[in-house]
Amino acid sequence: MEGVVSVFPSRKKKLHTTRSWSYVGLPETKAERRTKVESDIVIGVIDTGIWPESESFNDTGFGPPPSKWKGTCTSAANFTCNNKIIGARHYRKVRSYPEDDVQSPRDIDGHGTHTASTAAGNLVTHASMDGLGSGSARGGVPSARIAVYKVCWTDGCYDADILAAFDDAIADGVDIISLSVGSETPDAFFDDTTAIGAYHAMKNGVLTSASAGNEGPSAGTVNNAAPWILTVAASTTDRKYVTQVRFGNGETFEGTSINTIDLNNTMYPLVYGGNAPNTTGNTSVLCRQGSLNPSLVQGSIVLCDAYNDGIGPSSAGAIGSIMLNDDPSSEPEVSFSYPLPTSYLQGSDASEYATKTRKNRNATATISKSIEVKRRTAPLIPYFSSRGPNVINSNILKPDIAAPGVDILAAWSPATTATSEEGDERVVKYNIRSGTSMACPHATGAAAYIKSFHPTWSPAAIRSALMTTASPMKPANNRDAEFAYGSGLINLTRCNDPGLVYDAGEQDYIKFMCGQDYTAAQIKLITSQDVDCSNVGETFAWDLNYPSFILPGEVGKNVTRVFQRSVTNVGTAGVASYRAVLRAPGELVVRVEPEVLRFSSVEETKRFNVTVTARVGSSGGVVSGALVWSDGSHQVRSPIVAHTL
């Protein structure tokens, strides 16, 4: 039919599920802002919808929507927009609505409310999750407007709905799109609705910020990895939550969890899961759902030999749960909520004591309410955050950037409970969650913050500013190095004044696709255009004007590659000189030509070449360094990565 570019199955995707803003350089009171411009920025959130009555979306003090806004607000199920939430739509193109959801943009899951408030929620004082994380909750750009596109339901997020949401968001006039959704495995760009939708957003000047995925720590799992997307990994902040366990003999151990339920120091019988089986086999030692005998564990605290989701003990009637990990070198990066009081104990001491209690039928224990403590090793990338290399195109380093995504406090939907699990009766206005879903809206808010200072910058320029000003992270704390964190942790003290940017536009990406030997039909699937590569020309993937450099190596052999790049002067001074500063280990030999870039005006562009010779050692892995363009006040940093993964 006329107007149909391609046909493919509407597959199901899934959700990638505030101290954090201060931690990355955007304090509550002292940050430089252009509030009037910020108020004209519209962030499009493609997610599970939103809970409009949350204080995070109160429109007190907001004027009418910006004149550019062309969107609409779906009126359904008592849902209304305001001058903060200026647009809301919902999509269900190919399937009937789930019975346990509502046919409106209203969020009954909590995920979309959490991500929207993280990106652009109002400043709300005295926010907490039943006392945990107490303080002011706010988004990165609290003066910005929000447009909601509900594509995710209780049974998942479908491609047809995601693509329709992209189309509407672009036509409505959003400035940034935030998408904390993805596949379990990466898809080819021409077969990926997010890549296709984000391409058309880019063509219309809209940056798409997307979560990298929660399939880590395995290599090659990074998602949403098209070069026109800002791909966001999750990192920790310097805050974590710990939960104390006290046994009947007085010994105490500190574990991790997010526990808001106070047992008031009451001692309860401690029952080892292995002594209370409900089935044959040994699954009760792991406390899996249905494996525990309710008559043996009801009213007790259950001791489990491994991590679990807490549903097994909760559904069997237990009061609490203690989970064990006897690896002394393991420090959990993430604290999770459970439907009952729980603590996840690490280390050999706790395991040794638990071994004694397994045989003690009179053992007792209690679990305290969680407390907040300072994390010693922040920032680091948690195990769940998906890793590179980019299996769709190994010549583009992904993820691009890391942002806070662990133990994030943000608004929540009262239509569900704190964990959304059976047996959990806690209804909270603010919830603590972890995932690259939580990292993505931090990058979204940061991108919107840059756009408030530079409204005319392209999506590539905004991404470049975030990447080249990021705070470097330590490979010693993150063994996957740049494949875990990309250019590093977002840094909002520097990102709106990067000095130089690596810019790119539609024609650059078309040449990139031609250089990948995409057929005309495949390119049309992405661009909706007929492209003749013989007329357009082609660019090797490694020569796309990207703010990072990567080359696949061979164990024990020298591999050389020449990269071509250009940078544009966006500093306040028209006359500027930048010198190349190389930071590289012995395994990397890097040469930059020319070594000095001299600019005579703002918006002037200069080209340069980077020649990298890498020799990855016999053990293989990742070797990395950096190229920094410095004029004395700006440090424009790009990672250089060689690998054998």
RAQUI-V337937 format. One line per field, one symbol per residue. burial: b if it has 9 or more other ideal C-beta (glycine too) atoms within 8 Angstrom, else e. Layout:
burial->???
This chain:
burial->eeeeeeeeebeebbbbbbbbbbbbbbebeeeeeeeebbbbbbbbbbbbbbbbebebbbbeebeeebeebebebbebeebebbbbbbbbbbbbbeeeeeeebeebbbbbbbbbbbbbbbbbbbebeebbbeebbebbbbbbbbebbbbbbbbbbeeebbbbbbbbbbbbbbebbbbbbbbbbbbeebbebbebbbbbbbbbbbeeebbbbbbbbbbbeebbbbbbbbbbbbbbbbbbbbbbbbbbbbbbeeeebebbbbbbeebeeeebebbbbbbbbbeeeebbbbbbeebbbbebbbebbbbbebebebbbbbbbebbbbbbbbeeeeeebebbebbbbbbbbbbbeebbebbeebbeeeebbbbbbbbbeeebeebbbbbebbbbbbbebbebbbbbbbbbbbbbbbbbbbeebbbbebebbebebebbbbbbbbbbbbbbbbbbbbbbbebeebbbbbbbbbbbbbbeebebeebebbbbbbbbbbbbbebbbebbbbbbbeeebbbbbbbbeeeebebbbbbbeeebebeebeebebbbbbbbbbbbbbebeeebeeebebbbbbbbeebebebbbebebeebbebebeeeebebeebebbbebbbbbbbbbbeeebbbbbbbbbbbeebebbbbbbbbbb
